[in-house]
Amino acid sequence: MTSLVYQHWNSALDPDACISVDGTSPGRLNLSHWPGNRTPERFRHDLSTGMCLLLGDAPDRAELLQGIRVVTNNHYDTDGVCSAFVCIEPGLAKVHAHTLMAAAAAGDFSLFTTPEGVKLDLTLTALTKADNSPVKTSLFPSDREARQAQYEFALQHLPQWLANPDTHADWFAREFWTIQQHLRLLREEEAEVELFHALDLAVVTTAQPLHETAVNTATACDRILTVLIGEDGTTRYELRLTTLSWFELQSRPYKPRLDWNELAMRLNKEAPGNGTWQAEDISDPTPKLAFLDKEGAAAPNATQPALIRRMVAEFFTKSPHLPAGI
């Protein structure tokens, strides 16, 4: 079988000669958990990296990849890089499968999986923007050229980073430390967490903004309402959805996202202030509904947290997929 190479998706590629990973680019074989994917049933997994590992163990792998020369994707992220690496270096990837999977989950679900996995995810993410990265996006005239260079650099250096996840600690040390400190705040109840498991909803009350990875890890919920109480006693609100309800997952039952424009309208009516409740499109991977000022920044709202929490809970309780009441 011909060795596979990575080429970022473009219209000049022959789809029949491609294996498309993570996204939904054309390809004879698609291994992805994105909406609209064409993944064969036997390779379905929560992560595209997991799908590629399943392909690597398939007894008919050589037959499935006959005539395929290219691994392609339409975007750059950790799961995409790890998926491509598994396809191109299946033997080495199998040795490091646990760390590759941990990194992919850390990236796609914003979770603290393992220290090594989180460090690898932060490294791959920083690769696109760190000041001293030789392939940061701003160095290239087009997105496609940047992504091609970033994939090539990442795939070349992944063996080294898997052996030593601290290789580029200067790129991620502060963020890694911040995640750990915010996990400690949540663990030691310096930030309050209320869980409504039937609604897949968490309410986090905090005196400081918390890293999403820490909050997602501590709550394990898809719907997260943050109540941020400032030093001056003002309160800011943000409701967000995680990728748990965007990707096609095998480990969680599918629950369609509810159109929350109705909730935004009710909040604007019953919880007004010097700003507006604005809802992002629920087709986005991680949309937010928040109280914002004219510049789009989080604004204080004088409504009591108990009322906001009740309106949010009542909205999600209306879903026919969930029990009535809270």
Secondary structure, DSSP 4 states (H G I P E B T S, - for coil): -PPPEE----TTS-GGGEEEESS----SEEE--STT----GGG--SSHHHHHHHHHH-TTHHHHTTT--EEE-SS--HHHHHHHHHHH-HHHHHHTHHHHHHHHHHHHH-----HHHHHHHHHHHHTTT-TT-TT-GGGSSSHHHHHHHHHHHHHHHHHHHHH-TTTTHHHHHHHHHHHHHHHHHHHTTSSEEEEEGGGTEEEEEESS---HHHHHHHH--SEEEEEEE-TTS-EEEEEEE-GGGTS--SSS---PPP-THHHHHHHHHHS--SSEEEE--TTSSS-EEEEE-TTS-B----S-HHHHHHHHHHHHHTSTTS-S--
